């Protein structure tokens, strides 16, 4: 039981590390894109609706989605000077969150191992009494 808990904790730590690593890399990439990200969103807003989507959606709904994308691009253009410096802090902040998560995981695993040890000790004592 202790081995299963230890292996499970290590696997969770590896998954957590991978998730944070991918998220931090994505945040660093977005921070590096800067103004290019806005140009990409403007290009997306100008795309024509593919015919296979037009078959399944109402034209008014498609235009509402397009208008929402255009509005989002305009909001992004206004907020970009403030967002770009903040994006540089996302990667380090994610690693701080990773550290806190690993500390919580290690503490919970330690408590679990301690409880398993006490339960198995009590069961050995109680079985020896009978």
Secondary structure, DSSP 8 states (H G I E B T S, - for coil): -HHHHHHHHHHHHHHHHHHHHHHHHHHHHHHHHTHHHHHHHHHHHH----HHHHHHS-HHHHHHHHHHHHHHHHHHHHHHHHHHHHHHHHHHHHHHHHHHHHHHHHHHHHHHHHHHHHHHHHHHHHHHH-
